[in-house]
Amino acid sequence: DRKEVYLGDDNSLTLTFNARNEGEGGAYEAELYVALPPEADYSGIARNNESLTQLTCSYETENQTRYLSCDLGNPMKAGTNLWAGLRFTVPRLKDTHKTVQFYLQIRSKNENNSQSEAVYYNPEVVVQADVLLQGVSRPDKVFFPPANWKVPKNYGVEQDVGPAVEHIYELVNNGPSRISSTLLELRCPLRIQGRSLLYPLEFFTEGPINCTTDKNMNHLKLKLQHISTESPILALKADEHHVEKRDVHKTQLAHLTNLSCSNVECWTLQCSVGLLEKGTTAILKMRSRVWAETFTERAYKQYVMECLTRFNVKKMPYVIPPKHYPSGQKKVVTPIVWNKPDIENSVPLWIIVLAILAGLLLLALLIYVLYRFGFFKRSLPYGTAMEKAQLKPQAASEA
């Protein structure tokens, strides 16, 4: 059921055969003889098809040759025509052979014509690997304006630059064959017309991968979050960068949306990946900072920063060359999204002030009306000192 077997794989395969007795008499003690190559193992009768005959087979060795003997009938009657299938695995392939060979033959105890012509099955030995490159941005988008960030006078620590971004790339060998040497290249936007875009800080690797530091990697020697010392030439370089301010309305950046290596200057990180067995990975983690000053000068304009990673497998550890060397690429994007104010739900300040003044005026009017109606006058009980003072002159006049 297959013409190729792959180095590094278990290579399950099924040999389906048709055995016929075209003679006029029966074939006594007829059997199917199958000689196995050293790389293969017998795993059983194929049972996935009801039309296939279920045979009885034994696994034997003769003169260091392993073979199967399957009973075809005693006798195998004239005109018999049967289909059957045998399952094998080929896990012990060697790259010194371009093919493996199975040998099949019908044998019987007949005095004349006691065996059929031999049939050979020779699947080709192939080197092949399915290599996958995956990538992700953390966070998946960067929101502006950055919280608790202001344009610094001098860039001294990485937090001065802007929001942090981490890209994670994973090279996966899904096999079946191994790969021994792969070139991995990462390119990300650096600047456009002197204005910084994505500032590279540092990288980390896991697995058999080594990367060459790019000259732009933390070229301002900023103090990283996990570094306790600071470079003495930091202030000078930061000032040099700060002088590069340009008229933001006349730059090419004002007309772009996607920032990729096709339209801006990029920094490059080159990595060499070593031996990857089937099912193993190599991981690259890249830490950067979005240069916030560049984007805050263009408030509410959306951008997408594109990083592109490519891989090319250069070598595979076999004598047999592969039919093709795996290659591919992965684009990872980091959108810059502005949090626009909710104009529909916001209340202008002048309306708030006017409402407060109107409320105070209404309160004053209410107090005046209540005062005019005597709400604030308090009645005194009869016989108080004031009433007595008013009654004395009245009593004297009556007398």
C-alpha positions in Angstrom: 0.0 0.0 0.0 3.0 2.3 -0.2 6.0 2.8 -2.6 8.2 4.7 -0.1 9.4 4.1 3.5 10.9 6.9 5.5 14.1 7.0 7.6 13.1 7.6 11.2 9.6 6.2 10.9 8.0 2.9 12.0 6.7 2.7 8.5 3.6 0.5 8.9 2.7 -1.1 5.5 0.4 -3.8 4.2 1.3 -6.3 1.4 -1.8 -7.4 -0.3 -1.4 -10.4 -2.6 -3.5 -12.6 -4.9 -2.7 -16.4 -4.9 -4.2 -18.6 -7.6 -4.0 -22.2 -8.6 -4.3 -22.2 -12.4 -3.5 -25.9 -12.8 -5.9 -28.8 -13.3 -5.0 -30.5 -10.0 -4.7 -29.5 -6.4 -1.5 -28.2 -4.9 -0.7 -30.2 -1.8 0.6 -28.5 1.4 0.5 -25.2 -0.5 2.0 -22.3 1.4 2.9 -18.7 0.9 6.6 -18.1 1.6 7.6 -14.5 2.5 11.2 -13.6 3.2 11.6 -10.5 5.3 14.4 -7.9 5.0 16.4 -7.3 8.2 14.8 -3.9 8.7 11.2 -5.3 8.9 9.0 -7.0 11.4 5.8 -9.0 10.9 2.8 -7.5 12.8 -0.2 -9.7 11.7 -2.8 -10.5 9.1 -4.7 -7.6 7.6 -8.3 -7.7 8.9 -9.6 -4.3 7.7 -11.3 -5.8 4.6 -13.9 -8.6 4.8 -13.1 -9.8 1.3 -9.6 -10.7 2.3 -9.0 -14.4 3.4 -7.8 -14.8 6.9 -4.8 -17.0 6.8 -2.8 -18.9 9.4 0.9 -17.9 9.4 4.0 -18.9 11.4 7.1 -16.8 11.9 10.3 -18.8 11.4 14.1 -18.5 10.8 16.2 -20.4 8.4 19.9 -19.7 7.7 19.6 -16.3 9.5 16.7 -15.5 7.1 13.4 -14.6 8.8 10.4 -15.7 6.9 6.7 -16.2 7.1 4.9 -19.4 6.2 1.2 -19.0 5.5 -1.1 -22.0 4.9 -3.0 -21.8 1.5 -4.7 -25.1 1.8 -4.0 -28.8 1.7 -4.8 -29.2 -1.1 -5.1 -25.8 -2.7 -7.8 -26.8 -5.1 -7.6 -26.2 -8.8 -9.1 -22.8 -9.7 -8.6 -21.4 -6.2 -8.3 -17.6 -6.3 -7.8 -15.9 -2.9 -6.8 -12.4 -1.7 -5.0 -11.8 1.6 -3.0 -9.1 3.3 0.0 -9.1 5.6 1.0 -6.2 7.8 4.6 -5.2 8.5 6.6 -2.4 10.1 10.0 -1.3 8.9 11.6 0.6 11.9 15.2 -0.3 11.4 16.0 1.4 8.1 19.6 2.3 7.2 20.5 5.1 5.0 23.1 2.9 3.2 20.4 1.2 1.2 18.1 3.0 -1.2 15.5 0.2 -1.1 14.3 -2.7 1.1 13.3 -6.0 -0.4 10.4 -8.4 0.4 10.4 -11.8 -1.4 7.1 -13.7 -1.9 6.5 -17.2 -3.5 4.0 -20.0 -3.5 5.4 -23.4 -2.6 3.8 -26.8 -2.5 4.7 -30.5 -2.2 3.7 -31.2 -5.8 6.3 -33.3 -7.6 6.1 -31.1 -10.7 5.8 -27.3 -10.8 6.3 -27.2 -7.0 6.7 -23.4 -6.7 5.5 -20.2 -8.4 7.6 -17.5 -9.9 9.1 -15.2 -7.2 7.6 -11.7 -6.6 9.7 -8.9 -5.2 8.5 -5.8 -3.5 11.1 -3.0 -3.1 9.8 0.2 -1.5 12.2 3.1 -1.8 14.0 4.5 1.3 13.3 8.2 1.5 14.6 11.0 3.8 11.7 13.4 4.6 10.9 15.8 7.5 7.8 17.9 8.1 9.2 21.0 9.8 6.8 23.7 11.2 7.6 27.2 12.3 5.2 28.8 14.8 5.2 32.3 16.2 3.2 34.5 18.6 3.2 38.0 20.0 2.7 38.8 23.7 0.7 40.9 24.1 -1.2 40.3 20.9 -1.7 44.1 20.6 -0.2 47.2 22.2 -2.6 49.9 23.5 -1.7 53.6 23.3 -1.3 56.0 25.1 0.9 53.9 27.4 -0.1 53.9 31.0 2.2 55.9 33.3 4.6 56.9 30.5 6.1 60.3 29.7 8.7 61.3 27.2 12.0 61.1 29.1 14.8 63.7 29.0 17.3 60.9 28.7 16.8 57.3 27.9 18.3 55.3 30.7 16.3 52.2 31.4 14.2 50.0 29.1 11.0 51.3 30.6 11.8 54.7 29.2 11.3 53.4 25.7 7.7 52.3 25.9 5.5 49.2 26.1 7.2 45.8 26.2 6.6 43.2 23.5 7.8 39.6 23.5 7.8 37.4 20.3 8.1 33.6 20.7 9.1 31.4 17.8 9.1 27.6 17.8 10.7 25.4 15.2 9.1 22.0 15.4 10.4 18.8 13.6 7.4 16.6 13.1 9.6 14.0 11.4 9.8 11.3 10.6 13.4 12.0 9.6 15.9 14.1 11.6 17.3 17.4 10.6 20.8 18.4 11.7 21.5 22.0 10.5 18.9 24.8 10.0 19.3 28.5 9.4 16.7 30.6 11.2 16.4 34.3 10.6 14.3 36.9 12.3 13.7 40.4 10.9 11.7 43.2 12.7 11.1 46.9 12.1 13.9 49.1 13.6 13.4 52.7 12.3 12.2 54.8 9.5 13.9 58.1 8.5 15.7 58.1 11.9 12.6 57.5 14.0 12.8 54.4 16.1 10.0 51.8 15.9 10.7 48.5 17.7 13.7 48.6 19.9 15.4 45.1 20.4 16.5 44.4 24.0 17.6 40.8 24.3 16.8 37.2 23.3 16.6 33.8 25.0 16.8 30.3 23.4 15.7 26.8 24.4 17.0 23.6 22.7 19.9 23.2 20.2 19.9 26.8 18.9 22.5 29.5 18.9 22.0 33.1 17.7 24.4 35.8 16.7 23.7 39.1 18.4 22.7 41.9 16.0 24.6 45.2 16.2 21.3 47.0 17.0 20.5 44.8 20.0 20.1 47.3 22.9 22.5 49.6 21.0 21.8 52.4 23.5 23.0 50.2 26.3 19.8 50.7 28.3 19.5 49.2 31.8 17.4 46.1 31.5 15.0 44.9 34.1 17.3 42.1 35.3 20.6 44.1 35.0 21.9 46.0 38.0 24.6 48.1 36.3 24.3 50.9 33.8 26.7 51.7 30.9 28.6 55.0 31.4 28.1 56.0 27.7 24.4 55.7 28.1 23.6 59.4 28.4 25.7 60.4 25.4 24.1 57.9 23.1 20.6 58.8 24.4 21.1 62.5 23.7 22.4 61.7 20.2 19.2 59.9 19.5 17.0 62.6 21.1 18.4 65.2 18.6 17.0 63.2 15.7 13.5 64.7 16.1 11.9 65.7 12.7 8.7 67.3 11.5 6.2 64.4 11.9 4.0 65.7 9.2 6.7 65.4 6.5 7.9 61.9 7.2 7.2 58.7 5.3 5.7 57.2 8.5 2.7 59.5 8.2 1.6 57.7 5.1 2.2 54.1 6.2 0.0 51.7 8.1 1.8 48.3 7.9 5.4 48.6 9.1 7.3 45.7 7.6 10.8 45.1 6.2 9.5 45.9 2.7 9.1 49.6 3.6 11.2 50.3 6.7 14.7 49.6 8.0 14.9 46.3 10.0 17.1 44.7 12.5 18.1 41.0 11.9 18.8 38.1 14.2 20.4 35.0 12.7 20.3 31.7 14.5 21.8 28.2 13.8 19.7 25.2 14.8 21.4 21.9 15.4 20.1 18.3 15.5 16.4 18.0 15.9 14.9 14.5 16.4 11.4 13.7 15.4 9.0 15.5 17.9 11.6 17.9 19.3 11.7 21.7 19.1 14.0 24.8 19.2 12.6 28.0 20.7 13.6 31.6 20.3 12.2 34.3 22.6 12.8 37.9 21.6 12.2 40.9 23.9 11.6 44.3 22.5 10.1 47.7 23.4 7.8 49.8 21.2 9.4 53.3 20.8 6.5 55.2 22.3 7.7 58.7 21.5 7.5 57.9 17.7 3.9 56.8 17.9 2.5 59.3 20.5 3.5 62.1 18.0 0.9 60.5 15.7 -2.0 60.2 18.1 -4.9 58.0 17.1 -3.2 56.6 14.0 -3.3 52.8 13.9 -0.2 50.8 12.9 0.7 47.1 12.5 4.4 46.1 13.0 5.3 43.0 11.1 8.2 40.6 12.0 9.2 38.0 9.5 10.9 34.7 10.4 12.4 32.3 7.8 14.0 28.9 8.2 15.9 26.8 5.7 17.1 23.3 6.6 20.7 22.9 5.3 21.6 19.4 6.3 20.0 16.1 7.3 22.2 13.4 8.9 21.9 10.7 6.2 23.9 9.4 3.3 20.7 9.4 1.2 19.9 13.0 0.3 16.4 14.3 0.8 14.2 14.9 -2.2 13.8 18.5 -0.9 15.1 20.4 2.1 12.3 21.9 4.2 11.9 25.6 4.4 9.2 28.1 5.3 8.4 31.4 7.0 6.1 32.9 9.6 4.8 36.4 9.9 4.0 37.7 13.5 2.2 41.0 13.7 1.8 43.4 16.7 -0.9 46.0 16.1 -0.7 49.4 17.9 -4.2 50.3 18.9 -5.3 53.7 20.3 -7.9 53.9 23.1 -10.1 56.7 21.7 -12.2 58.7 24.2 -15.9 57.8 24.3 -17.3 61.0 22.8 -20.9 59.8 22.9 -20.9 59.2 26.6 -18.6 62.0 27.8 -20.1 65.2 29.2 -18.4 68.5 28.4 -17.0 70.5 31.3 -19.1 73.6 30.6 -22.3 71.6 31.0 -21.2 70.2 34.3 -20.3 73.8 35.6 -23.6 75.2 34.3 -25.6 72.4 36.0 -23.9 73.1 39.3 -24.7 76.8 39.1 -28.3 76.1 38.1 -28.6 73.8 41.1 -27.3 76.4 43.5 -29.6 79.1 42.0 -32.6 76.8 42.4 -31.6 76.0 46.0 -31.3 79.8 46.8 -34.8 80.4 45.2 -36.3 77.7 47.3 -34.8 79.1 50.5 -36.2 82.6 49.7 -39.7 81.3 49.0 -39.8 79.3 52.2 -38.5 82.4 54.1 -41.3 84.6 52.7 -43.9 82.1 53.8 -42.5 82.2 57.3 -41.2 78.7 57.3 -38.2 79.7 59.3 -40.2 81.7 62.0 -40.4 79.8 65.3 -43.6 80.2 67.5 -43.0 80.9 71.2 -45.1 79.3 74.0 -47.6 81.5 75.8 -46.3 83.1 78.9 -42.8 83.7 77.8 -40.9 86.8 79.0 -41.4 88.6 75.7 -45.2 88.1 75.7 -45.4 89.3 79.3 -43.4 92.4 78.4 -46.0 93.1 75.6 -49.0 92.5 78.0 -47.9 94.9 80.7 -48.5 98.2 78.8 -51.8 96.8 77.5 -53.0 96.1 81.1 -52.0 99.5 82.4 -54.0 101.3 79.7 -57.1 99.3 80.5 -56.8 100.3 84.2 
